[in-house]
Amino acid sequence: MFHYRTNDKKEIDFIIEVDNELFACEVKQSSSVKKEDFKHIIDLQSRYDKKCLGIVFYNGDTVIEFSDDLVALPFGMFL
């Protein structure tokens, strides 16, 4: 598990590597999520050749797929 931060201050809370795939995870307090919440994940995906799934955990109640490799998951799924 890693933390990601570029020189130009782009941050991702958690990077997890499993079987040569990356999971880039952001954690948000908000009860809603928008594609802009994935902007640093999208930047990471453009920089690396490895498959990278972007996940934003948030306080909503719906799983939202923004694309095949960007998904928002509510914290409530894990309770």
N, C-alpha and C positions, 0 to 999 in steps of 0.2 A: 504494500500500500504506500502510495506516495502523495505528496502535495505538489501542485503545479503552479509555478509563477514565472512569468517571462520578465525580461528587463524592462519592458514597457508596461508592467504592472497588471498583466492579464493573469487572473488566478482561477484555479479550479480546486474545490475543497478536497476531493479525493480522487486519486487515479489508482485503479486496481488492475493488475495484469494477471490473466488466467489463460493458460494454453495459447500464448502469443496473441491474445486479444486484449484490448484495453476497454475498461469501463471508466468513463469520466463522470464523476458524480458531483453535483452541486446541491446544497441544502438551502432552502428558502423558507422564511417564516410566513410568507404570504399565503393567502387562501386561494389565490389565482396564479396562473403562470402564463407567460407569453413567449413567443419564439426568441425575443431579445434576451431572455434569461439563459439561453443556450449560446450566447455570442462567443464566450471564451472556449466553450467546448467545440464549437464550429471551427474556431481558429486552430485549436489543437488537431482536429480531424484533417485540416488542410495541410498541416505540417508533417504528418506521419503517414507512413505506408501501411501500418498495421490497421486491422479492423478496429474501430473504436465506436462503442455504443455510448451515447450521451444520455445521462439520466439526471433529471431535476426532481428531487424530493421536495414536496410542498404540503401545506396544510389543507388542501382541498379534499374532495371526495371522489374524484373521477380520474381514471387513467386517460391520459391524452397523448396520442401519437402525433408528433409534428412531422415526422418522416420515418423511413425505415430504421434510421439510426439515432433518432432523437425522441425520447419519451419522458413524460412527466408522470411521476408516481406519488400518490398520496401517502403520507405517513400512516394513516389509518389502516392501510393494507396489512401492516405488520403487527397489529395489536391483536 
